[in-house]
Amino acid sequence: MKLSQVMIVMGLMGLAGCSSGERDIRLHYLKTNSGTPEEFAIVPNKPLETPPAMNALPVPTPGSANRTDQNPKADAVAALGGNPARLNEGGSPAGNGALLQRAGRYGTDPNIRAELAVADLEYRKRKSRFSWKVVPQDEYYDAYREQWLNSYDALEAYRRAGIETPSAPPEGWND
C-alpha cells in the first residue's frame, strides 16, 4: 500500500470515530469472555411444603416474591440472631433519628439524587469522548481518579493542625 492510501484509510477511520452515534459511556466493563454459566447466579428454591390451612394462603400476586424463593440476606440476618423483618422496613430506623437530625441541620435537598445522577451522566459523557480502546477494559478508576481523596495528604493536614490522628501504614506499603 502506498502512503497516500494509508493516509486515506486512516482519515476515513478518524471520520467514522466522529460519528454522532450513541457512545458507550459505561465505565465498568463487566463482560466476561469465559463462555461458561455463572454458577453463583443459580439459587435453588426452598422445598415445597403444605401450609397448615389451605384457606389461609395469600392471594397470588404476579411479580411479587414467592414463598419458596430464597432470601440470602434475611437468612443470614436470622442465622446471626437478628430480625429479618427489619430488612423490609421503609424509611430510616428510629435509632438513627439523632444522626439524621444532625446531618440535616442546614437543610436537605429532596432532589439531590436526581441532580447527582444528571451531573454524573454528564461527567461520564465528557470522560468517554476520547476513551476509545481496541481492547475494552474497566475505566472506572481512571475516570474518577482526579476526584479521589489522598488520605495521606489529609492525614498530614490534620496532624499539622494539631488534631490527634490514629496511626496509618506507611505510604506505598501495599504497592
N, C-alpha and C positions, 0 to 999 in steps of 0.2 A: 504494500500500500504506500502511496505517496504521502508526503507530509500534508499536502493540501486536503487529501481525502480524510486523513486522520483528524485534521482540524475541523472539517465539516461535520464529521460524525460526533466529535466532542461538543461542537456548538449545538447540534440538534439535541444531544443528551442534556445539555445545560438548559435549553429552552423547555424541554419536557419536564425538567425539575421545577420550572417556574409556573407550571400549570395551576389553574385555580381549583383543582380538585381538592377534596377533603383531606386534610393532613391527619396523620396519626399522632395525636397528642398524648397518648398514654406514655407514662414514664416507666412503669413497671412492665417488664417483658416477662410474662408469666407462662408463655407457651413451653410445653415440654416436647421434646422430639423423640421421646423414648418409644412411642407407639404402643405402649402397654397400658392396661387399665390402672387407675389409681386405686390401690387396694384399701386405702384409708377412707375413701369416699363411700364405701359399701358399709351400711349399718343394718344389721339384721333386725327384724321386728321382734317385739316381745311375743311370747307364746300366747295363743288364744285361750281364753278362759270363759266359762259360763258365768254370767252375772247372777247374784243371789235372787234378783227379782226381774223378770223379763219386762214388766210394765214400768220399771224404774229406769230403763235405758234412755239416754238423751236422744233428742231428735237429730237425725243426720243433717249435718251442715257441710255442703260442698266447700272444699278449700280449707277447712279447719283441721286441726290435729286429730289424729286417730288414736283410739285407746291403746293400740298396740305399737304406736310409734315410740322409738327410743328418744329419750331426752337426756343426753350425757351430762349436761351441766346440772340439771336437777338431781340426777342420780349421784353425782359427785358431791353436791351440797348435802344430800341426805346421808351419804356414807360418812361424811365428816361431822355429822351431828347438827347440821343446820336445818333451816326450814326452807324447802324447795319452793313453797308458795310465794316467798318474798322475791323470787326472780321475776314474777309476773306483775309486781306492783307498778303502778304508774306513778309518775312524778318523782319527787325526792323523798328518801326516807326521813322520818320525823327526827332522827338523831342528827341530821345534817342541818338543822334549822339555823344554829348559830354560825356555822361556816358560810351558809348561803347569805345570811344577813350581812355578815362582814364583807364578803366578796362583792355584794351588790350595793354597798353603802353609797356609791356615787351614781347609782342608776344602772340599768341594764338595757340593752337594745334587743328587743324580741326578734328582730330580723337579722341578727348577726350571722347566723349560719348561712342564710341565702347570700348575704353580702360577701362573706368569705369564699363561698363556692364560686361566685362570679369572678372575684378577684383572682382566685387560684386558677380558674379556667383561662383567664386572660394571660396569666403568668406562664402557664404551660404552653399556650399558643405561641407566645414570644420565644420561649426556650426551644420549641420544636422547629423553628424556622430553618435553622442550619444544623440540625442534628441527624441528617440522613446518614445511615451507615449501611455498608454492604452486608455485614453480619449483624442482625438485630441483637441488642444487648440491653440490660437493665440500666436506664439512665436516671433513675430516681435520685440517687445520692449525688450525682454530678449536678443535676439541675438545682437542687436545694442546698448545695454546699455553702454558697455565699450567705445563707441565712442561719447557718449553724452558730451556736454559741460556743466560743472557745472556752472550755471550762477552766483551763489553766490560767488564761488571762483574767477571767472573772475571779478566780481564787486569789491571784496576786493582788488584784484591785481591792478585794475585801481585806486582805492582810495589811496592805499599805494604809487602809483606812482605820486600822486598829481593831477590826472585828475578829473575834475568835473564830477559827475555822477548823474543821476536822482535818486530819492528815489525809493526804492523797498519794496514790502511787506516783513515782517519778514520770515525767513526761516521756512518752515513747516506750513505755515498759511493755506494751503489747504489740509492737510493730513486727 
